[in-house]
């Protein structure tokens, strides 16, 4: 806690300098946002800056954001915001499995929707069902979103899912961990930004992750073989959140204005941006000589995938019985909403 206090004091001190900004300091509030991927990543180069511009416009310039880097593992972002070390952040729910169980609802295979559709539907279902369990207690949730459909990226080619057995595959958490067990791979846990280094050193043979990393994490240089299942293997669940005390420190007018441009609108932005990044990653993979095996639902590999994932819905529903929500109804409605989204 002492280290967190020191970090926060540094932020406060830096906000007061230089003296030429003293007039601005009286009229501007800076929202310090912790982020764990590099500045070039789409979440930091597009999503947060766009949200920041919305906030600045909605508050007539009274609130602005400032991105901060190098504050630790992505799983620590929840604690950093809850403890008030920073004002806002984002992270992947799968890094904190003990706290987040309901968030896997959007990750389960067979959703059959892209990231924007999934993200908007996810927010709606959260507001109707999941919020009752209060898994984001201590935080003000401003967006829920997913990355695009995850695929299988490997250094060496594989002709079937059975060939993944005992291969070292990077796993981030969430539903992909259950898939890894069913495929009998050797799971190697690590944040996404470690994949390139680990693959380059031969510590992993591949990763379950969306197409976007072919460009954003330069996996096109190492993972030249991709099995792309129609609809993907799973989606990854993320959230954006703000410290409640920070919001309470703002005027009611600014607080209401920020929340008004959050929620479904921000979730749609994030999902759309990550989906576009998949398209760019796909083009990068193609242009640099990747071998992409497109697997349609009628193909043997897809049927193999269906067999491997049989029963996962029920396992998830049974695992969240202690959360006090109608998980089965929520899952059905999530899929119906996502598939109907335009």
C-alpha positions as CSV (number, residue, x, y, z in Angstrom):
1,X,0.0,0.0,0.0
2,X,2.9,2.4,0.8
3,X,4.2,2.0,-2.8
4,X,0.8,2.7,-4.2
5,X,0.6,5.9,-2.0
6,X,4.0,7.0,-3.3
7,X,2.9,6.5,-6.9
8,X,-0.2,8.5,-6.3
9,X,1.7,11.3,-4.7
10,X,4.1,11.4,-7.7
11,X,1.0,11.8,-10.0
12,X,-0.4,14.6,-7.8
13,X,3.0,16.4,-7.7
14,X,3.5,16.1,-11.4
15,X,0.0,17.5,-12.1
16,X,0.9,20.6,-10.2
17,X,4.0,21.4,-12.4
18,X,5.1,23.4,-14.2
19,X,3.9,26.7,-12.7
20,X,2.7,28.0,-16.1
21,X,-0.1,25.5,-15.8
22,X,-1.4,26.8,-12.4
23,X,-4.3,28.6,-14.1
24,X,-5.3,25.5,-16.0
25,X,-5.1,23.4,-12.8
26,X,-7.9,25.5,-11.4
27,X,-10.3,24.6,-14.2
28,X,-9.1,21.2,-15.4
29,X,-9.3,17.8,-13.8
30,X,-6.9,15.1,-15.1
31,X,-8.2,11.5,-15.1
32,X,-5.0,9.3,-14.8
33,X,-5.5,6.1,-16.7
34,X,-3.3,3.1,-16.2
35,X,-2.7,1.0,-19.3
36,X,-0.5,-2.1,-19.6
37,X,0.0,-2.6,-23.4
38,X,2.3,-0.3,-25.4
39,X,1.2,3.1,-26.5
40,X,1.0,1.8,-30.1
41,X,-1.7,-0.7,-29.2
42,X,-5.2,0.1,-30.4
43,X,-6.6,0.4,-26.9
44,X,-4.1,3.2,-26.2
45,X,-3.9,4.8,-29.6
46,X,-7.6,4.7,-30.5
47,X,-10.1,3.6,-27.8
48,X,-8.8,5.6,-24.8
49,X,-8.0,8.8,-26.8
50,X,-11.5,8.7,-28.4
51,X,-13.1,8.2,-25.1
52,X,-11.0,11.0,-23.8
53,X,-12.2,13.3,-26.5
54,X,-15.8,12.4,-25.7
55,X,-15.1,13.2,-22.0
56,X,-13.5,16.5,-22.8
57,X,-16.3,17.5,-25.1
58,X,-19.0,16.4,-22.7
59,X,-17.4,18.3,-19.8
60,X,-16.6,21.3,-21.9
61,X,-12.9,20.8,-21.3
62,X,-13.1,20.5,-17.5
63,X,-12.0,16.8,-17.5
64,X,-9.2,15.3,-19.6
65,X,-7.4,12.0,-19.5
66,X,-3.7,11.1,-19.3
67,X,-2.5,7.6,-20.0
68,X,0.2,6.1,-17.6
69,X,2.3,3.1,-18.4
70,X,4.5,0.6,-16.6
71,X,2.4,0.2,-13.4
72,X,2.3,-3.6,-13.3
73,X,0.6,-6.8,-14.5
74,X,-2.8,-6.3,-16.1
75,X,-4.5,-8.2,-13.3
76,X,-3.3,-5.4,-10.9
77,X,-5.2,-2.8,-12.8
78,X,-8.4,-3.5,-10.9
79,X,-6.7,-3.0,-7.5
80,X,-4.8,0.1,-8.7
81,X,-8.1,1.8,-9.6
82,X,-10.0,0.5,-6.6
83,X,-7.3,1.7,-4.2
84,X,-7.2,5.1,-5.9
85,X,-3.6,4.9,-7.1
86,X,-4.9,5.8,-10.6
87,X,-8.4,7.0,-11.6
88,X,-9.2,4.6,-14.4
89,X,-8.0,1.6,-16.3
90,X,-9.0,-1.5,-18.3
91,X,-8.1,-5.2,-18.1
92,X,-8.9,-8.8,-19.1
93,X,-11.2,-10.6,-16.7
94,X,-9.5,-13.9,-17.2
95,X,-6.4,-12.7,-15.3
96,X,-8.5,-12.6,-12.1
97,X,-10.5,-15.9,-12.2
98,X,-11.4,-15.9,-8.5
99,X,-13.2,-12.6,-8.7
100,X,-14.8,-12.8,-12.1
101,X,-16.9,-15.8,-13.1
102,X,-19.9,-14.4,-14.9
103,X,-17.8,-12.6,-17.4
104,X,-17.0,-15.9,-19.2
105,X,-20.5,-15.8,-20.6
106,X,-19.3,-13.9,-23.6
107,X,-16.2,-16.0,-24.1
108,X,-18.0,-19.4,-24.6
109,X,-17.6,-20.9,-28.0
110,X,-20.4,-20.8,-30.7
111,X,-21.5,-17.2,-30.1
112,X,-21.2,-16.6,-33.8
113,X,-20.8,-12.8,-33.7
114,X,-18.0,-10.2,-34.2
115,X,-16.5,-8.1,-31.5
116,X,-18.8,-5.1,-31.9
117,X,-22.0,-7.2,-31.8
118,X,-20.7,-9.2,-28.9
119,X,-19.6,-6.1,-27.0
120,X,-22.9,-4.3,-27.3
121,X,-24.9,-7.4,-26.4
122,X,-22.5,-8.1,-23.5
123,X,-23.2,-4.6,-22.0
124,X,-27.0,-5.1,-22.4
125,X,-26.9,-8.5,-20.8
126,X,-24.7,-7.3,-18.0
127,X,-27.1,-4.5,-17.2
128,X,-30.1,-6.8,-17.2
129,X,-28.6,-9.9,-15.5
130,X,-24.9,-9.9,-14.5
131,X,-24.8,-6.6,-12.6
132,X,-26.9,-8.1,-9.8
133,X,-23.9,-10.2,-8.7
134,X,-21.7,-7.0,-8.4
135,X,-18.5,-8.7,-9.5
136,X,-17.0,-5.2,-10.3
137,X,-17.7,-4.1,-6.7
138,X,-15.5,-1.0,-5.8
139,X,-15.3,0.1,-9.4
140,X,-17.6,2.1,-11.7
141,X,-17.9,0.0,-14.8
142,X,-18.0,2.2,-18.0
143,X,-17.6,-0.4,-20.7
144,X,-17.6,-4.2,-21.4
145,X,-16.1,-5.5,-24.7
146,X,-14.4,-8.4,-26.4
147,X,-11.6,-8.9,-28.8
148,X,-12.4,-10.6,-32.1
149,X,-12.8,-14.3,-32.5
150,X,-9.6,-16.1,-31.3
151,X,-7.7,-18.4,-33.7
152,X,-4.8,-20.8,-33.4
153,X,-1.4,-19.3,-34.2
154,X,1.5,-21.7,-34.3
155,X,5.2,-21.7,-35.3
156,X,4.9,-25.1,-37.1
157,X,1.9,-26.3,-39.1
158,X,-0.7,-28.7,-37.6
159,X,-3.3,-30.6,-39.6
160,X,-5.8,-31.4,-36.8
161,X,-6.6,-30.2,-33.3
162,X,-5.3,-33.6,-32.0
163,X,-1.8,-32.5,-33.0
164,X,-1.9,-29.7,-30.4
165,X,-1.6,-32.3,-27.7
166,X,1.4,-31.6,-25.4
167,X,2.4,-28.5,-27.4
168,X,3.3,-25.5,-25.3
169,X,0.5,-22.9,-25.9
170,X,0.3,-19.5,-24.3
171,X,-2.9,-19.1,-22.3
172,X,-4.2,-15.8,-20.9
173,X,-7.1,-17.2,-18.7
174,X,-10.8,-17.4,-18.9
175,X,-12.5,-19.9,-21.3
176,X,-9.3,-20.5,-23.3
177,X,-7.9,-22.2,-20.2
178,X,-10.8,-24.7,-20.3
179,X,-10.3,-25.2,-24.1
180,X,-6.6,-25.9,-23.4
181,X,-7.4,-28.6,-21.0
182,X,-9.8,-30.3,-23.4
183,X,-7.2,-30.1,-26.2
184,X,-4.5,-31.5,-23.7
185,X,-2.0,-28.8,-24.5
186,X,0.7,-27.7,-22.1
187,X,-0.6,-24.3,-20.9
188,X,1.9,-21.5,-20.4
189,X,0.3,-18.6,-18.6
190,X,1.4,-15.1,-19.6
191,X,0.1,-11.6,-20.5
192,X,-0.4,-11.0,-24.2
193,X,2.5,-8.6,-24.4
194,X,4.9,-11.4,-23.5
195,X,3.9,-13.7,-26.4
196,X,6.4,-12.4,-29.0
197,X,9.4,-12.8,-26.7
198,X,8.3,-16.2,-25.5
199,X,7.7,-17.5,-29.0
200,X,11.0,-16.0,-30.2
201,X,12.8,-17.9,-27.4
202,X,11.1,-21.1,-28.2
203,X,9.3,-21.2,-24.8
204,X,5.9,-21.7,-26.6
205,X,4.8,-23.3,-29.8
206,X,1.8,-21.1,-30.3
207,X,-1.0,-19.1,-28.9
208,X,-4.8,-19.0,-28.9
209,X,-5.5,-15.3,-29.7
210,X,-7.3,-13.1,-32.3
211,X,-5.9,-12.1,-35.7
212,X,-5.0,-8.6,-34.5
213,X,-1.8,-9.7,-32.8
214,X,-0.3,-10.6,-36.2
215,X,0.2,-6.9,-36.5
216,X,0.0,-5.3,-33.0
217,X,2.3,-7.9,-31.4
218,X,4.3,-8.6,-34.6
219,X,3.4,-12.3,-34.5
220,X,3.5,-12.3,-38.3
221,X,7.3,-12.6,-37.8
222,X,7.1,-15.8,-35.8
223,X,3.7,-17.5,-36.0
224,X,3.4,-18.3,-39.7
225,X,0.6,-20.9,-39.4
226,X,-2.9,-20.1,-38.5
227,X,-6.0,-22.2,-38.1
228,X,-8.9,-19.9,-38.6
229,X,-12.2,-21.5,-37.5
230,X,-15.4,-20.0,-38.8
231,X,-16.7,-17.9,-35.8
232,X,-13.4,-18.4,-34.0
233,X,-12.6,-20.5,-30.9
234,X,-13.8,-18.0,-28.3
235,X,-13.9,-14.3,-27.5
236,X,-12.0,-12.5,-24.7
237,X,-13.8,-10.5,-22.0
238,X,-12.5,-7.0,-21.1
239,X,-13.8,-4.0,-19.1
240,X,-13.0,-0.3,-18.7
241,X,-13.6,1.1,-15.2
242,X,-13.2,4.3,-13.1
243,X,-12.6,4.9,-9.4
244,X,-15.9,5.9,-7.7
245,X,-14.2,8.5,-5.5
246,X,-12.8,10.1,-8.6
247,X,-16.2,10.4,-10.1
248,X,-17.6,11.6,-6.8
249,X,-15.0,14.4,-6.8
250,X,-16.5,15.9,-10.0
251,X,-19.5,18.1,-10.2
252,X,-22.8,16.3,-10.7
253,X,-23.0,17.9,-14.2
254,X,-19.6,16.4,-15.3
255,X,-20.3,13.1,-13.6
256,X,-23.6,12.6,-15.4
257,X,-22.0,13.8,-18.7
258,X,-19.2,11.2,-18.5
259,X,-21.6,8.3,-17.6
260,X,-23.9,9.3,-20.5
261,X,-21.1,8.8,-23.1
262,X,-20.0,5.5,-21.5
263,X,-21.8,2.2,-21.3
264,X,-23.1,0.8,-24.5
265,X,-21.7,3.6,-26.7
266,X,-18.1,3.0,-25.3
267,X,-18.5,-0.8,-25.5
268,X,-19.5,-0.5,-29.1
269,X,-16.5,1.7,-29.8
270,X,-14.1,-0.7,-28.2
271,X,-15.6,-3.8,-29.9
272,X,-15.6,-2.1,-33.3
273,X,-12.0,-1.0,-32.9
274,X,-10.8,-4.4,-31.9
275,X,-12.7,-6.0,-34.8
276,X,-11.0,-3.6,-37.3
277,X,-7.7,-4.5,-35.8
278,X,-8.4,-8.1,-36.6
279,X,-8.9,-7.2,-40.2
280,X,-5.6,-5.3,-40.2
281,X,-3.9,-8.3,-38.6
282,X,-5.3,-10.6,-41.1
283,X,-4.0,-8.5,-44.0
284,X,-0.6,-8.3,-42.3
285,X,-0.5,-12.1,-42.0
286,X,-1.4,-12.5,-45.7
287,X,1.1,-9.9,-46.9
288,X,4.0,-11.5,-45.0
289,X,3.4,-15.1,-46.1
290,X,1.3,-16.7,-43.4
291,X,-0.3,-20.0,-44.2
292,X,-4.0,-19.6,-43.1
293,X,-6.2,-22.7,-42.9
294,X,-9.8,-21.4,-43.2
295,X,-12.0,-23.9,-41.4
296,X,-15.7,-23.9,-42.3
297,X,-18.4,-25.5,-40.2
298,X,-18.5,-28.4,-42.6
299,X,-14.8,-29.2,-42.3
300,X,-13.4,-32.1,-40.2
301,X,-11.4,-29.7,-37.9
302,X,-14.5,-27.7,-37.1
303,X,-16.4,-30.9,-36.2
304,X,-13.5,-31.9,-34.1
305,X,-13.7,-28.5,-32.3
306,X,-17.5,-29.0,-31.7
307,X,-16.8,-32.4,-30.1
308,X,-14.1,-30.9,-27.9
309,X,-16.3,-28.1,-26.6
310,X,-19.5,-30.2,-26.0
311,X,-20.9,-29.5,-22.6
312,X,-19.0,-26.3,-21.9
313,X,-22.2,-24.2,-21.7
314,X,-23.6,-26.4,-18.9
315,X,-20.3,-26.5,-17.1
316,X,-20.3,-22.7,-17.0
317,X,-23.9,-22.4,-15.9
318,X,-23.3,-24.9,-13.1
319,X,-20.1,-23.0,-12.1
320,X,-22.0,-19.7,-11.5
321,X,-24.9,-21.0,-9.5
322,X,-23.6,-19.2,-6.4
323,X,-23.9,-15.8,-8.3
324,X,-27.7,-15.7,-7.9
325,X,-28.7,-15.0,-11.5
326,X,-30.5,-16.9,-14.2
327,X,-27.3,-17.8,-16.1
328,X,-29.1,-20.0,-18.7
329,X,-31.5,-17.2,-19.7
330,X,-28.7,-14.7,-19.8
331,X,-26.6,-16.9,-22.1
332,X,-29.5,-17.5,-24.5
333,X,-30.4,-13.8,-24.6
334,X,-26.8,-12.8,-25.1
335,X,-26.4,-15.0,-28.2
336,X,-29.8,-14.0,-29.6
337,X,-29.0,-10.3,-29.2
338,X,-25.5,-10.6,-30.6
339,X,-26.6,-12.6,-33.7
340,X,-29.4,-10.1,-34.4
341,X,-27.2,-7.0,-34.0
342,X,-26.7,-4.7,-37.0
